Amino acid sequence: MRSIQARLGIALLLSLLVVFAALWYGVSSAIHYLAEDYIVSRLVHDGENLLAAVGIDADRALSLDEKRIDAIYQRPFSGHYYQIQSGSQVLRSRSLWDQTLALPELSSGKSTLVHIDGPQQQPLLVNVAGFRKQGQAFNLAVAEDLTAVEADIAAFQRKFAITAGVALFVLVAIQGVIIRLSMNPLTRLRGEVRALERGERQTLGTHIPREVVPLVEEINRLLVVLDKRLKRYRNALGDLAHALKRPLTVMQQQSRDERLRQHPDLAEGLIGQTRAMRRTIERTLQRARLAGEGPPGAHFAVVQDLAGLVDALEHMYPNKSLSVGTIEIDNASLPLDREDMLELLGNLLDNACKWARHKVEVGVRLTAKALVVDIEDDGPGASEADIENLTRRGTRLDETREGQGLGLAIAAEITEQYRGELTLTESQRLGGLAVTLEIPIA
């Protein structure tokens, strides 16, 4: 279970259950103790009256003065009983209806409490004590039926359980509200994280519980480090491209040197390679400027960002017609990293523009689970064997076959990182290469 709120709620519920169970047990035990203590005091009092009514005749036999015995002991199965035993002689109350209670024998001066089943299976509490009167030892037992008392205690326990259950429900509900209110700062923090993911803010706020402040501060520190690192990489890329432009300019000037006219093939090759390097540098600078327009972690706005990318490529390839078809999606941002998408689509579109004769068409649509981009050109296309090489990880056709597929390996790697699918086929409409890109939308 990963929810802190659920953990706190369950822990609270279990704690309250333990507390209420212990309280129920403690109160029930106290009620039992108080009830039995009150009954024992009555049994002791009745035992003293019976002891006073016991007489010893000349034959050392026990007798009772009936006038000193309470009438409740005369009614059969009244729930109040006594039994006096001396050796084989047993005197019992009329309420026992000639039944004998199985009781322990005690010496004089000893007493005990026992729970036994009496007549008609009544639960009895019996006070048994040993006495000696006029030299005659005997045991005197006084018992009382606990049925009514236990019924009252059970009724009290039911009422207490209902009351405790209602109180438990109210406490859990109140605590649930308290927990939710306590979690509001984390809810706001989650909203800030989403805003951070969309590129709407640069850091997380610190107006949160102090227990979470170290985590947020560490995240903010990492965000600052990441931002600086990305800017440093972009600047390094731009600096490298700018640094290469001057040597290329010198090489282009040298390629027009009078001494190279004696070697026209060498001059033409040198001029072609320097032009290709200059175009590569210009594309790199253009992509760096385009990616640098948004904050790190910004979401990909299809309409806006794709329009900017197409505009940049049109300036790079003024003699090519790059048309964007119907974009079946609104201008809302998608939860895809903007820089990754610009790098991915930039490589695919750059490759299409480079090898197209005159026309490149782009179509964008959004399915239930993925962003789908279709790119077609009217260039020479590629054979099935070359297409298999293009779809194979780590293969660059610009290395295995000169002039084909610049940047497609990078596009394939980015697509794989997003668990997407990059499909290369022959364009049925334009005759060149058709690229279908599917990127899952989380």
C-alpha positions in Angstrom: 0.0 0.0 0.0 1.6 3.3 -1.1 -1.0 5.8 -0.1 0.1 7.7 3.1 -3.5 8.7 3.7 -4.7 5.1 3.4 -1.9 4.0 5.8 -2.8 6.6 8.3 -6.5 5.8 8.1 -6.0 2.1 8.5 -3.5 2.6 11.4 -6.0 5.0 13.1 -8.8 2.5 12.6 -6.8 -0.4 14.0 -5.7 1.8 16.9 -9.2 2.8 17.7 -10.5 -0.8 17.4 -7.8 -1.9 19.9 -8.6 1.0 22.3 -12.4 0.4 22.1 -12.0 -3.4 22.5 -9.8 -2.9 25.5 -12.3 -0.3 26.9 -15.2 -2.7 26.3 -13.3 -5.6 28.0 -12.3 -3.3 30.9 -15.8 -1.9 31.5 -17.3 -5.4 31.2 -14.9 -6.8 33.6 -15.4 -4.0 36.1 -19.2 -4.4 35.8 -18.8 -8.2 36.5 -16.6 -7.5 39.4 -18.9 -4.9 40.9 -22.0 -7.1 40.4 -20.3 -10.1 42.0 -18.9 -8.1 44.8 -22.3 -6.8 45.6 -23.8 -10.3 45.5 -21.0 -11.7 47.7 -21.7 -9.1 50.3 -25.4 -10.2 50.4 -24.3 -13.9 50.5 -22.0 -13.1 53.5 -24.8 -11.3 55.2 -27.3 -14.2 54.7 -24.6 -16.6 55.8 -24.2 -14.8 59.1 -28.0 -15.0 59.6 -27.9 -18.7 58.9 -25.0 -19.2 61.2 -26.9 -17.5 63.9 -29.9 -19.9 63.2 -27.7 -23.0 63.4 -28.1 -25.0 66.6 -26.4 -28.2 68.0 -28.5 -30.7 69.9 -27.4 -33.3 72.5 -26.6 -35.8 69.8 -24.2 -33.3 68.1 -26.7 -33.0 65.2 -27.3 -29.7 63.4 -30.6 -27.9 63.5 -32.0 -24.7 62.1 -34.4 -22.1 63.6 -36.8 -21.7 60.7 -38.2 -18.4 62.0 -34.8 -16.8 61.4 -34.5 -17.9 57.8 -35.7 -15.6 55.0 -38.8 -16.8 53.1 -37.1 -16.6 49.7 -35.1 -19.8 50.7 -38.4 -21.6 51.0 -39.7 -21.0 47.5 -38.6 -23.8 45.1 -36.0 -22.8 42.6 -36.1 -19.2 43.7 -32.5 -18.6 42.8 -31.4 -18.2 46.4 -30.1 -21.4 48.1 -28.2 -22.5 51.2 -26.6 -25.8 52.1 -25.1 -26.8 55.5 -23.1 -30.0 55.7 -21.4 -31.6 58.7 -20.0 -35.0 57.9 -22.9 -37.0 56.4 -25.6 -34.7 57.7 -26.8 -32.1 55.1 -29.3 -29.3 55.7 -30.5 -27.6 52.6 -32.9 -24.9 51.7 -36.4 -25.8 50.5 -35.6 -23.9 47.3 -33.2 -26.6 46.3 -36.1 -29.1 46.1 -34.0 -31.9 47.7 -31.1 -31.4 45.3 -27.5 -31.3 46.7 -24.9 -28.9 45.5 -21.4 -30.3 44.9 -19.2 -28.1 47.0 -15.7 -28.3 48.4 -15.1 -29.1 52.0 -13.3 -26.4 54.0 -11.7 -26.4 57.4 -12.9 -24.0 60.0 -12.0 -20.4 59.3 -11.6 -20.9 55.5 -13.9 -19.5 52.8 -14.1 -19.5 49.0 -16.2 -18.4 46.1 -17.2 -21.0 43.4 -19.2 -20.9 40.2 -21.4 -23.9 39.6 -24.5 -24.9 37.8 -27.5 -25.2 40.2 -31.0 -26.5 39.8 -32.4 -26.1 36.3 -28.9 -25.3 35.1 -28.9 -21.9 36.8 -25.5 -20.3 37.0 -24.8 -19.9 40.7 -22.3 -17.9 42.6 -21.6 -19.7 45.9 -19.9 -18.5 49.0 -18.6 -21.5 51.0 -17.1 -21.1 54.5 -16.0 -23.5 57.2 -17.2 -22.9 60.8 -17.0 -24.5 64.2 -19.9 -24.0 66.7 -20.1 -25.5 70.1 -17.2 -27.8 69.1 -19.0 -29.0 66.0 -17.3 -28.3 62.6 -19.5 -27.8 59.5 -19.5 -26.0 56.1 -22.1 -23.4 55.3 -22.8 -22.4 51.7 -25.0 -19.6 50.4 -25.7 -19.4 46.7 -27.5 -16.9 44.3 -28.6 -17.3 40.7 -26.7 -15.0 38.4 -29.1 -15.3 35.4 -30.7 -11.9 35.9 -27.4 -10.2 36.6 -25.7 -11.7 33.5 -28.7 -10.7 31.4 -28.4 -7.2 32.6 -24.6 -7.2 32.0 -25.1 -8.6 28.5 -27.7 -5.9 27.8 -25.2 -3.3 29.0 -22.5 -4.7 26.8 -24.7 -4.6 23.8 -25.6 -0.9 24.4 -22.0 -0.1 25.1 -20.9 -1.8 21.9 -23.5 0.1 19.9 -22.5 3.4 21.5 -18.8 2.6 21.0 -19.4 1.7 17.4 -21.2 5.0 16.7 -18.4 6.8 18.5 -15.8 4.9 16.5 -17.5 5.8 13.3 -17.7 9.4 14.2 -14.0 9.5 15.3 -12.9 7.8 12.1 -14.9 10.2 10.0 -13.5 13.2 11.9 -10.0 11.8 11.6 -10.5 11.2 7.9 -11.4 14.8 7.4 -8.4 15.9 9.4 -6.1 13.6 7.4 -7.5 14.9 4.1 -7.0 18.5 5.3 -3.5 17.6 6.4 -2.8 16.1 3.0 -3.8 19.3 1.1 -0.2 20.6 1.0 0.8 17.4 -0.7 -2.1 17.7 -3.1 -0.9 21.2 -4.0 2.6 19.8 -4.3 1.3 17.2 -6.8 -0.3 20.0 -8.8 3.0 21.9 -8.8 4.8 18.8 -10.0 2.3 18.5 -12.9 2.8 22.2 -13.7 6.6 21.5 -13.6 6.1 18.6 -16.0 4.1 20.9 -18.3 6.9 23.5 -18.2 4.6 26.1 -16.5 7.1 26.5 -13.6 10.8 26.0 -12.9 10.8 24.9 -9.3 8.5 23.5 -6.6 7.2 25.7 -3.8 8.4 25.3 -0.3 5.1 26.3 1.5 4.6 22.7 2.6 5.0 20.7 5.9 8.5 20.7 7.1 8.8 16.9 6.9 8.6 17.2 3.1 10.8 20.3 2.8 14.1 18.4 2.5 12.7 16.3 -0.4 11.4 19.4 -2.2 14.6 21.3 -1.7 16.6 18.3 -3.1 14.2 18.1 -6.1 14.6 21.9 -6.7 18.4 21.5 -6.5 18.4 18.7 -9.0 16.1 20.8 -11.3 18.5 23.7 -11.2 21.5 21.4 -11.9 19.6 19.8 -14.8 18.6 23.1 -16.2 22.2 24.4 -16.1 23.5 21.2 -17.6 21.0 21.3 -20.5 21.8 25.0 -21.1 25.5 24.1 -21.0 25.1 21.3 -23.5 23.1 23.5 -25.8 25.6 26.3 -25.6 28.5 23.9 -26.1 26.7 22.6 -29.2 26.2 26.1 -30.6 29.7 27.1 -29.7 31.1 24.1 -31.5 29.0 24.8 -34.6 30.1 28.4 -34.6 33.7 27.4 -34.1 33.5 25.2 -37.1 32.0 27.8 -39.4 35.2 29.8 -39.6 37.5 26.9 -40.7 34.8 25.9 -43.2 34.8 29.4 -44.6 38.5 29.3 -44.9 38.3 25.9 -46.6 35.7 27.2 -49.1 37.9 30.1 -49.9 40.9 27.8 -50.4 38.8 25.5 -52.6 38.6 28.5 -55.1 42.4 28.8 -55.1 44.0 29.1 -58.6 46.2 26.1 -57.8 43.2 23.8 -57.5 41.9 24.6 -61.0 44.5 22.2 -62.2 42.6 19.5 -60.3 38.9 20.1 -60.9 37.8 16.8 -59.5 39.6 17.5 -56.2 38.2 21.1 -56.1 34.7 20.0 -56.8 34.9 17.3 -54.1 36.3 19.7 -51.5 33.6 22.3 -52.3 30.8 19.7 -52.0 32.0 18.4 -48.7 32.4 21.9 -47.2 28.9 22.8 -48.3 27.5 19.6 -46.8 29.3 20.4 -43.5 28.0 23.9 -43.6 24.4 22.7 -44.1 24.8 20.3 -41.2 26.1 23.0 -39.0 23.3 25.3 -39.9 20.7 22.6 -39.2 22.3 22.0 -35.8 22.3 25.7 -34.9 18.7 26.0 -36.1 17.6 23.0 -33.9 19.5 24.4 -30.9 17.8 27.7 -31.2 14.4 26.1 -31.6 14.8 23.8 -28.6 16.1 26.6 -26.5 12.8 28.5 -26.8 11.1 26.4 -24.1 11.9 25.5 -20.5 13.2 22.0 -19.6 10.5 19.5 -19.2 7.9 21.5 -21.2 5.1 19.6 -22.9 4.9 19.2 -26.6 2.3 21.6 -28.1 1.7 19.9 -31.5 0.3 22.8 -33.5 2.6 25.5 -32.2 5.8 23.5 -32.0 5.3 21.7 -35.3 4.6 25.0 -37.1 7.9 26.4 -35.8 9.8 23.3 -36.9 8.3 23.4 -40.4 9.1 27.1 -40.7 12.7 26.4 -39.8 13.0 23.6 -42.3 11.4 25.7 -45.0 14.2 28.3 -44.5 16.8 25.5 -44.7 15.2 24.0 -47.8 13.7 26.9 -49.8 13.4 24.8 -53.0 11.4 22.1 -51.3 7.6 22.2 -50.7 6.9 21.1 -47.1 3.2 21.0 -46.5 1.4 20.0 -43.3 -1.9 18.3 -43.8 -4.8 18.2 -41.4 -3.8 18.1 -37.8 -6.5 16.1 -36.1 -5.7 17.5 -32.7 -6.3 20.7 -30.8 -3.5 23.0 -29.6 -3.4 21.4 -26.2 0.0 20.2 -24.9 0.7 16.5 -24.8 2.6 14.9 -21.9 5.7 14.4 -24.1 9.0 16.2 -23.6 9.1 19.1 -26.1 12.9 18.9 -26.7 12.7 15.1 -27.4 9.8 15.6 -29.8 11.5 18.4 -31.6 14.6 16.3 -32.0 12.7 13.3 -33.1 10.5 15.1 -35.7 13.3 17.4 -36.7 15.5 14.4 -37.7 12.6 12.7 -39.6 11.5 15.9 -41.4 15.1 16.9 -42.1 15.8 13.4 -43.6 12.6 13.7 -45.7 13.4 17.2 -46.9 17.0 16.3 -47.8 16.0 13.4 -50.1 12.7 14.8 -51.4 12.7 16.0 -55.0 10.1 18.7 -54.5 7.5 17.7 -52.0 7.1 16.5 -48.4 3.8 16.0 -46.7 3.1 15.7 -43.0 0.0 14.4 -41.2 -0.7 14.4 -37.5 -3.5 12.6 -35.7 -4.2 11.5 -32.1 -5.7 8.1 -31.4 -7.0 6.8 -28.1 -3.5 5.8 -26.9 -0.9 7.4 -29.2 0.3 10.4 -31.2 0.6 9.3 -34.8 2.7 11.3 -37.3 2.9 10.4 -41.0 5.7 11.8 -43.2 6.0 11.1 -46.9 8.3 12.5 -49.6 8.7 12.2 -53.4 12.4 11.2 -53.2 14.1 8.1 -54.5 12.8 6.1 -51.5 14.7 3.0 -50.3 14.7 -0.7 -51.1 13.3 -3.3 -48.8 16.8 -4.2 -47.7 17.6 -0.6 -46.9 14.4 -0.2 -45.0 15.3 -3.2 -42.9 18.6 -1.6 -42.1 16.9 1.7 -41.2 14.6 0.0 -38.7 17.4 -1.9 -37.0 18.7 -0.4 -33.8 22.1 1.3 -34.0 22.3 1.3 -37.8 22.9 4.6 -39.7 22.5 4.5 -43.4 24.6 7.6 -43.8 27.5 5.3 -42.6 26.6 2.1 -44.4 25.3 3.8 -47.6 26.4 7.3 -48.4 23.8 10.0 -48.4 20.9 8.1 -46.9 19.1 8.4 -43.6 20.9 11.2 -41.7 19.5 11.2 -38.1 17.2 8.2 -38.5 19.2 6.2 -36.0 18.8 9.0 -33.4 15.0 9.1 -34.2 14.9 5.4 -33.7 16.6 5.6 -30.3 14.2 8.4 -29.1 11.2 6.4 -30.3 12.5 3.3 -28.4 12.9 5.4 -25.2 9.2 6.3 -25.4 8.3 2.7 -26.2 6.9 3.9 -29.5 7.1 2.4 -33.0 8.8 3.8 -36.1 7.7 2.2 -39.3 9.4 2.9 -42.7 7.7 1.9 -45.9 7.4 3.0 -49.5 5.1 5.9 -50.1 2.2 4.8 -52.4 1.2 8.4 -53.2 4.5 10.2 -53.6 6.8 7.3 -54.5 9.5 8.1 -51.9 9.9 7.1 -48.3 6.9 6.9 -45.9 7.5 7.2 -42.2 4.9 6.4 -39.6 5.7 7.4 -36.0 3.5 6.3 -33.1 4.3 7.6 -29.6 2.2 6.3 -26.7 0.5 9.0 -24.6 0.6 8.2 -20.9 
